Amino acid sequence: MNKRKTAAYPFAAVFALFMAGSIIYALESARPTDAQIEQRVKDTLAKMTLDEKLAQTAGKEPAYKYARMLTNMGDETWDGPEIKKLNVPAFYMIDGPRGVGLQKTTAFTVGMSRGASWDKDLEYRIGEAMGYETRALGANVLLEPCINILRHPLWGRAQETYGEDPYLLGVMGVANIQGVQKHAMACAKHYAANNTEDNRMSVDVQMDERTLREIYLPHFKMTVDAGVASVMSSYNLFRGDKAGQNKHLSTEILKDEWGFKGFVVSDWVTATTDGIRAANGGMDVEMPEGTHLGMSLKKTIEEGKVPMSRLDDMVARILREKFRFIPDNYTAGYDKKKVAGSEHTALAREAAQKGSVLLKNDNNALPIDKTKVKTIAVFGKLANTKNIGDMGSSDVHPPYVIKPLEGIRNKAGGSVNINYVEGMDPAAAKSADASIVFVGLTWKDEGEGNDRNSLDLHKEDIDLINAACEASSRCIVVIEAGSAILMDSWKDKPEAILMAWYPGMEGGNALADIIFGDVNPSGKLPITFPKSADQLPPFMNKDKEAKMDYYHGYRLFDKKGLESTYPFGYGLSYTTYKYSNLKLDKKSIGKSGKITASVDVTNTGKVAGEEVVQLYVGYKGSKVDRPVKDLKAFAKVALKPGETRTVTLEVKAENLAYWDKDKNGWVVEEIDYIVFVGPSSAQKDLISDSFKISGQ
């Protein structure tokens, strides 16, 4: 294979980690200023030939390499050309988003799980670890995070994103990017309106401008404001043209309106169909090779069909990010031993702990007390399976994976007998003090290019749950999957239900930590779990044209008054929390002002825990149709037993605007706004106050 060769770390034997950290600090501190970068871009452009410019706008990899990657045989970077005489470095791109897609790297839990953590500081640290491994292995563009809206839980790549809400996506995406970009370039993807897999190459997505602006784009804008180096266009068409060739998306909004300074890169192979439309529409780099851009664009440049000024802009954007992120001594100070080393694998374990969501816990079935329980029966093939997510472009190849059964046995030690049965053995369940049933999905059910067929578990899983719960005195169900599962046919039978998602290389240890009470679960659902599929919007994964309307997720459930199985933002803990004393610092603000809410949160239980405090805003008297409430702020707070902390959350008036199609712009209404604060999006869980926006 044409593997990317990386420079060896020259100081490891002498200076070890201390010196490595010192070198990295010095390199990061010595990054050129924006003015220095712009001058270098200008000077370099002036020296480049037409062919050198054209070559920069495309990768140099054959398309068959993509097929090898999709069959899980690839373990390579995707390269672009360098210009040695001008000191222009090459691109070495590698996939994410649950880790660096090379051999023996850290496999973190999937994006949906990390979204369920609602922990932006944790996501920053994960991004930083991913960025470090990217750079240590010689790559310089990490193709993540995925921040597409989860419009429907059947979407095959649901596991890669952070959830259904644009604000949550934006906050988590920004945190990840800021971490990655301490070391390498990040890439926000897939821009835009990528919500199905089966027809992702051909579907023409239609939506009105307000839906686009308020639902499908805010999180991308947040990443642009945070300085993301690149944005990847999606495969789908948008209003009749490929998204990456769509001038409204890539030029008018992304570059002209938002001021994006980085480069737009195509998704691989078929995301571009017309070089003229792509270049003039706003695409800057075609990957993995120049089928339509690169040297294929030369004739159209010479004929004036693509202006030279546009080519210069494409190249300037590429050079700008290369000069910003790729110093001459790129891998100096980076220790390959840290890749999937103890620090990063401990972080993977923490991510799996904090992303797991406790959905049910009757009679304190969890945690299991090892001093009181002598025998545990473990059922289900997923208990003994390395099940860490899709095997498409998001695949990661860690040096090991801790399976749930292995983690449980490690944690139980010699004090508890663990009896594993792949199928069902009623005698084993009856004789055990507790039964743990592992069920869910795998990459065969959902992934890149493969939407789910059903929201239900497989029949054999449901049969296993029913049999185990009937025979067991204490039945606990653990689910591995990338998004929502229908549960109403069986959820009343087990005492406890834990949503583990795809928990990464340390997932087995993390689950055992939760099951035996060494860790108090703190995850909250980043998506709505419906009672039935007919509560959801149509899933148009077979359509040639898909009209996406304004409502999905908790906003749709609020609007229609639907009851979910588990609402957005929901998650239990081994302790309990009380919310009180909600206060707003002002009762009226101007359109350029901000409101600060404070609320007292008390740990009323007997163990320490972390609570996700959520703030939603509703609109009273709006002249347009608006959601019952929108998520606008959140914070994760750690509390000891009996401890009360005052949590403050801020909302800017400009973030309460709606898109006015007639004015073709944002409008902040002078109306009353209702602030809701609580532990989930469920109305019964929220306390409220109100304020008014009036004047400037």
N, C-alpha and C positions, 0 to 999 in steps of 0.2 A: 504493500500500500504506500501511497505517496504521503507518508506521515510528515508532519511538521517537526523539524528538528529544533530543539531548544538548547539555549546556552546553559552549560552547567553552572551551578552556583559556586563561585571560586573561593568564597571565604568560609564555607560551612565548617570545615575541619578546624579552623582557627578561632573564629569569632562566634560561631553558633548563633542562637536566636537573638541574642542581645544586639550583636553587630548587624544582623539582618534587619532588625527593626530600625536601627539607627540609619542605615542606608536608605530604607524605604521612606523614612521620615524626611530625610534630606532631599530625596528625589521628588517627593510630593510637594515639599516646600519650595522647590526650585522650578515648579511649573511656570512656563512663560505667561506673561500677562496677555490679556485680550489684544492690547495694542501691538505687542510684539508678534503675536500670532497673525494678526491681520497684515502686518507689514511683510512677514515671511510669505504669506499666501500671495500677496501682490507681487513680490519679487520673484517667486517661483513660477507663477503663471506667466510672467513676462518672458521667461526663459524656455517655456515648454513648446514643443512642436505640436502640430495638430494631431499627429498620431499618438503622441504621449498623452495629450489631453483625452482623446477618445478612449484609450486603453484604460484610463482610470475609472471610467464609468461602467465597467463590467468586471465580473469575476473571470478567472482563467481556468475554470474547472469543467471537465466534460460532464454532460448531463447524466451519463450512466452512473456516475458517482452517487447521484441522488438515489437511484434505484438500490444501490448497494447499502446506503444508509437506511432506507426504509425496510430492508430485509434484515436489519440488525447486524450487518457485516461491516458497516463503516465505523471507523474510529479515527476521524481525520478532521482537520480544519478545512474551511472553505476559503481559498486564497484569492487575493487580487494582486495586480502587478505593482512592483516597486520601480523607482527610477533612481538608480544608484548615483549617477553623476549629479543629480540635483538633491540627493539626500531625502528623497521621498520614500517613506517606508511602505511596505505592503500591508494589506488587510489580511488578517488570519481570523476568520470568523468561526465561532463554535456555538452549538445550540445549548439552550436551557429548556425549561425554566426551573427545574427542581435540582439543578446542579450543572456542572460543566460536563458536556457530552463526550468525554474522553475516558479512557480506561483508568480504573482505580481512583476515581474522584469521589467526593462526598455526595451521597444521594440523600438530599433533604426530603421531607414530606412534600406532597404536591401543593400547588398554589392554593387550591380550595381549602386545604387544611390550614395553611398559613393565614388565609383570609379569616378562617374560623378562630384564629388566635386573637384577632383584633389588636394585635400588638405591633405597632409600627417600629418600636425600638428593637424588638426581636427581628423584624423583617429587615431592618437596616443592617443588623449584625450578620444575618444570613446573606444579604447582598454583598456585604464586605468580604465574607468568606468565599463566595462564588467569584468575586472579582479577583481576589488573591490567587485562587487556584487557576483562573483563566490566565493571569499574567505569569504565574510560576511555570505554566506549561507552554508558554510562548504564544498563546492566542491573544488577540487584542480587541475583539468585538464579541461580547456575549449576547446571543440573540434571545433576549428576554428582558423584561417581564411580559407575559401575556396578560393583557388587561381588557380583553373583550367581555362585554356584558353577558352574563348567563341569562339569556332570555327564556330558555326552556331547559329543564334538567335532562332531557334526552340528548342534548348536544354532546357529541363524542369527546370533545376536548374541554368539557366543563372542569375537569380536574386541574387544568393548567391555569385557570384564572382564579381571581380572589372572591367572586361572588356575583350577586345580581344587582348591586347598588353602585351607581357611578361614583359617589363620594367615597365609599369604602375602597373601591378599586383605585381611585386616585391617590388616596392617602397611603395605601399599602404599596402601590406601584412607585410612588415618589420615594418612599423609604428604601425600597429595594434598589432603585436606580442610584440614589445617593451613596449607598454602600458599595455597589458595584463600581461606580465611577471614581472611587478613591484609587482604583487600580487599572480599570479598563473601560472601554466604551460599552454602554448598555443600549438596548434596542427595544422601544415600546412597540408591541405588536398586538393584533393585526389591524391595521387602519384601512377601512373601518367597516362596521356592520357585518362582521364575520360571526355568524351564529348557528351555522349548520356545517356538517362534514360531508354527507353523502353527495350533495350537489354544490359543494363549495367552489368548484372550478367554473361553474356555469350559471349559477343562480343570479338573477338580476334583482337586487334589493331596492325596493321603493319605500320611501317614507317622506313625510312632510318635513319642512325645515325646522319646525319647532321640536319635533321628536328627535331629529338628528342632533340639534344643538343642546337639548336639555338631558337626553338620555344616553346617546351613543358617543358623544364627543367630550363631555366635561373632564373625564379622567385622562384622556389624551392631552387635553390642554394643561392639566396640572403637571404632567410629566414634562411638557415643553417648558412651562414656567420654571421647572426645577433644573433645566439644562440638559435634558436627555440628548445624547449624541446622535442617535438615529431613530428613525421610525420605519417599521416594515409595513408595506402595503399588503392588503389581503387579496386572495384569489378572486373573490366574488365581484360581480359587476355592481355598480351603484348608479342608479338612474340611467342605465343603458350603456355604460362604459366601464371597463375594468377599473377597480378602485385605484390602482396605482397610476392609471392614466387619466384619472378624473381631475380635471383642472380645478373644479370647485373645492374638492377635498384637499388636494395636495398643494395647490398654489394659493388660491383665494383665501382659504381658511387657515391652513397650517402655516404657510410661510408669510403671506401678506398680512393677514389679520393677527395671527398669534405671534409673529416674529420669530418663527423657528429658524435657527441658524445652522442646524446640522443637516444631514443628508437623508433622503428617502431611499430605502433599499427595497427592491421587489422581493416578494416571496419567491420561492424557487421554481424555475423552469417555465411554468405556464401562467404566471401572474402578469406577464407582459405579452401582448399580441401585436403591437404596432409601435415601432420605434419613434415615429414622428409624434404620435399622440402621447406616448409615454414621456418623451423629452419635453414637449411643449406643455404637457399636463402637470409636470412637476417631479417625475421620477429622476433620481440622480445616479443610482447604481442598479444594474441588472445582475441578478445572480441565478445560477452559478457561473454562467458564461454569457458572452455578448451575442445572443441570437438576434436581438433587436437594437440594443445599445452597443457601446464599445465601437469596434471598427466597423460594425454593420451600419453605423450611423454616418459614416464618412461622406457618402454620396449625398445624403440629404442635407448635410452641413454645407457642402460645396454648392448645392443647388439653392441654398437659402431657405429650405423648408423648415429647418431648425436654425434659428439665428445663432451666430457665433457668441453673442452675449449670453444666450441660454447655456451653451456649452461651457463657457467660462464660469457661469454661476454654478453649474453642476460640479465642476472640478474644484472651484473655490470651497464649496461646502465639504467636499471630501478631504481636501488638504487641511481645512480648518480643524477638523476633528482628528486627523492623523497627527498634526503638529501639537494639538492639545493633549493627546493621550499617549503618544508613542515616542518616548525619548530614545536617543541613540543606544543607551545602555538599558534596554527595556527590561530584561529579566534580572539585572543586577540587584542583589539584596533579597531575592525571592527564593525561599527554600522549598524545594519539591517535597521534602519530608513533611511539610505541613499539609500537603494535599491528602485529604482523608486521614489526617493525623488526629491525635487525641482531642485537640482543641475543637476542630471542626466536627468530629463525630459526636462530641458532647453537645455541640450546638444542634446537630441533627436530632439528638435525643430530646433536647429541650423543646424543639419545634414540634415534635410529635406529641409530647406531653401537653403543650399549651394549645395545640390545634384540635385535640380530641374533645368531643362534645358529649357530655352526659345528658341524654334525652329523658331518661326515666330512672328512678331509684326508689321504688316502694320498699317500705320496711327496712330501709338502710341495708339493702342487699349488698351494696358496695360501700366502703371497701371491705375486702375479706380480711379478717383478723387471723393471722397465722397461728396465734396462740390458742384459738378456739376451733379452728377448722383443721381436720386431720386428712380428709380426702377430697380432692377436686377432680371431677370428670370433665375433660375437654373434648368437645365434639367439632367436627367439620374439617374438611380438607384444607381450608384456608388457614387453619391454625398451624399447619405444618408446610406452608407454601411461602416462597419468596414473592410477595405480591406488592410491588412498590410503584405500580402505575404503567402507563402506556409504553409501548415499545417503538413509537414513531420518533419524531424529531426531539421529543422531550425526554427520551431515554437517557439514563445515566448508568454507568457501569462501576458500581462501588467494589471495593476489595472483598466485602462480605455483606451479608444481610442477616440480621437477627430476626428469625421468624417468631410469631407470637408464642408458640409452644415452647421454644427455646428460652424466650424471655421469662415466661411463667416458671419454668423449671429452675432457671437460674435464681430467680427471686425467692421461690419457695424453699430452696435449699433442701436439707434433709428433714425438715420439720413437718412438711406436708407431702402426702402421696399424690402424685399427678398421674391420673389414668387417662391416656389419650385413646380415643376411638374415632377413626375417620368418618364413619357413618353413624349409625345409631345403635346403642345397646341399652335398652331400658334397665337392665340389671345394674349396669355401671352408674346410670343416673340415680337410681333408687338408693344405691349403697353409698353414694357420695354426699358430703355435707353441702356441696354446691356444684352446679353444672355451668360451664361456660361454653356457649355455642358460637362458633365463628362462621359467618356467612357473608355473602356479598358478590362483588363483580371482579373481573380481571381485565387485562388488556384485550382479551378476546371479545369482551362485551362492549367496550367503549374505548375510543382512542382516535388518533389522527386518521381521517378518512373513513371513520366508522362510527356513525351515530348509534345510540342504543335503540333496541327494538321495543323495550318495555320499561316502565318505571317500577315494576315489581321485581322482587327477588326471584331467582329460579325456583321452580316448584319443589325441587329436592331440598332447597334451603328452608322453604316454608314448612315442608313436612318434617324436617329435622328440628326446627324450632318447636313445632307443635308437640312432637313426640318427647323431646327433652323436657319441655315445661310440664307436660303431663306426668312424667315420671319423677321429676326432681322436686325436692323441697325448696330449693333456691336456684332459680334459672336466670342466667345473665347472658344477654345476646350482644356480641360485638360485630359491627358491620364495617367492612372495607368496601369503599366505592368512591366514585368521583363526584357524585352530586346526590340529589334527593332520591329517596326510596319510598314507595308506598308501603305503609305499615298497618293501616287500620284493620286489616283482616286478622292480624296476629299480635299487635302491640300490647293488648291487655293481658297476655299470657305470661311473659317473663316479668320478673320483678325489676330488672334493670336492663337498660339499653344504652350502649356506648357507641357513638359514631367515630370510627377511627380513620376514615378516609383511606388513602394509600399512604402509610405512615413512614416510608423511607427506610434507610439501612439500619437505623436503631429503633425501628418501630416496635419490635418484640419487647425490648427492654422498657421502652416508654409505656407501653400498655400494661406491662407487669407493675411498673411503678404506680400507675393509677389503680389497677385492680387491687393491689395490696395496701394502698393508702399512703405510700411514701410521697406521692404527689396528689394534690387536690386539683381535680379538673377545673379548668377555667374557660374552655372554649365556648363560643356562641355561634349559632348558625349564621353563615353569611348568605344563605338562601332560604327560601320558604319551602317547607315540606308539605305538599298538598295532601288532602284526603283522597283525591281521585284525579285522574288525568283530565277529566272534563272541566276542572276548575282553571286550567291553564290556557294560555293563548294557543292558537294553532301552531304545530311544529311543521314547518314547510320545507322539510329536507328532501322532498321529491319534486318540488315545484320548479318551473322555469323562471317564474317571477314570484317574489315573496314580498308582500306588503306588511311592513312592520309598523304597528301602531304604537301609541304612546305608553300604554299600560302593560306591565308585566310584574311578576314578583309580588312583594308585599303591597305595592301601590295598587295593583289590580285587585288583590284580596280586600284591601280597605275600601276601594271604590264600589265593589259589588257586595260588600258585607259578607264575604265568604269566611268560613272557619277552616283554618289549616290544621293539620295534625300537629305540627310544630312551627311557630312563626319565625320569621326573620329576626335574628338577634337573640334567640332563645338558647338557654343552656343552663343546666343545674350545676350544683357544687356540693361538696361534702359539708359545707356550712351554709348559713342563710344570711341574707342581707336585708337591711331596712333603709328605705329612702325617705328623707324628710327635709323640711325647711328649705324648699326651693325658693330662690330669690333671684330677681333680675336687677342688675345695677341701674337700669333706667326703665322708665315706662314709655318713653318716646325717644326715637332717634331720627336723624336725617338720612337721606339716601346714600350719603357717604360715610355714615356712622357704623357702629358695631354695638352689639349687645353682649353682655357677659352674664351667664347664668351660674349660680352656685347652688350646690345641693349637698346635704350631709348624707353620707353613706356609712352605715354601721354594720359591722360583722356581728350578728346576733347569735352565732353558733359557737362551737367549741374548738374549731381548728382554724388555722390561718388559711387565707385564700386570696384570690385575685378576682375582682369584679369588673366587668366591662360596663361602664356608665354611658348610656346612649341618649343623645339629644336629637329630637325631631322637631320640625317646625310645620305648623298648619297655617292655612290662609283663610281669613274670615272676610267675606264680601268681595272676593276677587271678581273681576269682570270676565275672566276666562276660566275655562275648566282647569282645575288644579288638583293635585293629589290631596287626600285627607291629611297626609303628613309626609315629609321627606327627611331622611337622615342628613343632619348638617354638622354634627360634631360627636366625638366619643373619646373616652379616655379609659385606660386600664389602671386600676388602683389596687395595691396590695394592702390587706388589712389583717391585723392580728385579732384573735378572739376578743370581743368586747370593744374593739377600737372603732372610733368614729373619725372620719376624715372629711373635710370639706373639699369637694371637687369643683373646679371652675371650668367652664366650657364657653368658648367664644364663637359668635356668628357675626359675619359682616353682612350689612344690608345688601351689598352688591351680589352676594351669593344667594339672595332670595328672589332674584329677578326671573322673569319669564321671557321667552323669545317672542317678540311681536312681529308677525309675518308682514304686517302692513308697513311698519317702520323699518323692517329689516334690521332689527337691533334689539338689545336687551332693555327691559323696562322694569324698574322697581316700583311697585304699586304703593300708593299712600293709603294703606288699609291697616287693619288689626292683624297681628300675627300671634299664633298660639305656640308656646314653647312646651313641649312634652319631654319629660326626663324619666328614665327608668331602665330596667334590666333587659327589656326586649321591645319589639315593635307592637306587641299586643296591647290594645287600648287599656285593658284591665290592669296592666302592670305599670302604667304611667301616671305621674303627677304633672300638673300643668300650671302655667301662668301665661300672661299675655303682655304684649307691648304694641306700640303703634309706630309706623314710619310716616313721617310728615316733614315736608320741606327737604332742603338739601343737607 
